[in-house]
Amino acid sequence: MSTDPAVINTDSASPSAKPNEEPVYHRKYGSRTSALEVLKDIDLTGKTILITGTTSGIGIETARSLALHGAHVVMANRNIVQSEQLRDNIYKKSTSQKNAT
């Protein structure tokens, strides 16, 4: 049995374990985990994601993180000025292409 707390289903005596099954890895996230940490090692290139409420709070962080991981983010908001400011901010931080509209 693995001593790594992020690995489960590696004990053959476990009722949920299946023969020749790869261990299941789980990342642990807390209340201070950022969207960038959750998306680590995930490539969203070619994906289009619609997000509402990107002018404040968690919506801003989510839109920014998804765009920086390659997704084409469509921001649907009532405040166009704030949406355009966020879009411009994402453009500046993106190293590859412009992923926010």
Legacy VTK file of the C-alpha trace (Angstrom):
# vtk DataFile Version 3.0
C-alpha trace
ASCII
DATASET POLYDATA
POINTS 101 float
0.000 0.000 0.000
1.268 3.452 -0.863
2.121 5.856 1.935
1.443 8.837 -0.314
-1.790 10.469 0.940
-2.625 11.555 -2.623
-2.906 7.948 -3.832
-5.969 5.792 -3.225
-7.120 2.338 -4.363
-3.641 0.822 -4.210
-4.390 -1.692 -1.453
-5.375 -5.005 -3.025
-7.575 -5.751 0.007
-9.623 -2.645 -0.637
-13.121 -3.482 -1.923
-12.866 -0.657 -4.450
-9.512 -1.802 -5.852
-9.543 -3.763 -9.088
-6.776 -6.058 -10.331
-4.177 -4.324 -12.507
-5.813 -0.954 -11.895
-3.661 2.155 -11.966
-3.682 4.134 -8.710
-6.054 7.079 -8.630
-4.351 10.351 -7.819
-6.206 13.190 -6.174
-4.932 16.694 -5.794
-5.712 18.351 -2.512
-7.121 21.854 -2.635
-7.912 24.199 0.201
-9.746 27.449 0.682
-6.664 29.384 -0.414
-6.048 27.400 -3.602
-6.005 29.627 -6.681
-7.516 28.808 -10.058
-3.989 28.726 -11.514
-3.061 25.965 -9.046
-6.160 23.937 -9.934
-5.384 24.224 -13.658
-1.701 23.336 -13.293
-0.621 20.929 -16.060
-3.950 21.288 -17.914
-3.935 22.473 -21.531
-7.200 24.078 -22.611
-6.055 24.994 -26.111
-8.948 24.735 -28.551
-11.632 24.909 -25.857
-14.182 27.740 -25.774
-15.573 28.624 -22.355
-18.392 31.082 -21.577
-18.158 32.790 -18.187
-20.624 35.247 -16.679
-19.807 37.604 -13.840
-16.188 38.243 -14.770
-16.216 41.856 -13.602
-15.710 40.939 -9.945
-14.661 38.241 -7.524
-14.103 34.672 -8.547
-15.203 35.352 -12.129
-12.145 37.534 -12.781
-9.733 34.906 -11.467
-11.490 32.118 -13.365
-11.505 33.977 -16.692
-7.865 34.987 -16.343
-6.696 31.503 -15.365
-8.616 29.727 -18.124
-7.329 32.152 -20.767
-3.749 31.791 -19.550
-4.112 28.015 -19.937
-5.076 28.324 -23.594
-8.875 28.461 -23.517
-10.815 30.949 -25.615
-12.826 32.717 -22.917
-16.079 34.483 -23.768
-17.024 36.936 -21.004
-20.744 37.755 -20.754
-21.313 40.773 -18.508
-23.519 43.821 -18.131
-20.562 46.187 -17.617
-18.793 46.388 -20.975
-16.132 48.854 -19.782
-14.947 46.543 -16.985
-15.078 43.546 -19.334
-12.876 45.318 -21.864
-10.399 46.282 -19.119
-10.180 42.658 -17.994
-9.770 41.495 -21.589
-6.915 43.964 -22.105
-5.290 42.801 -18.864
-5.461 39.174 -20.023
-3.996 40.144 -23.418
-1.011 41.717 -21.680
-0.348 38.638 -19.532
-0.908 36.030 -22.227
2.329 34.889 -23.833
0.794 33.052 -26.768
-2.416 34.331 -28.301
-5.364 36.506 -27.416
-7.806 34.166 -25.680
-10.486 36.481 -24.309
-13.415 38.214 -25.983
LINES 1 102
101 0 1 2 3 4 5 6 7 8 9 10 11 12 13 14 15 16 17 18 19 20 21 22 23 24 25 26 27 28 29 30 31 32 33 34 35 36 37 38 39 40 41 42 43 44 45 46 47 48 49 50 51 52 53 54 55 56 57 58 59 60 61 62 63 64 65 66 67 68 69 70 71 72 73 74 75 76 77 78 79 80 81 82 83 84 85 86 87 88 89 90 91 92 93 94 95 96 97 98 99 100
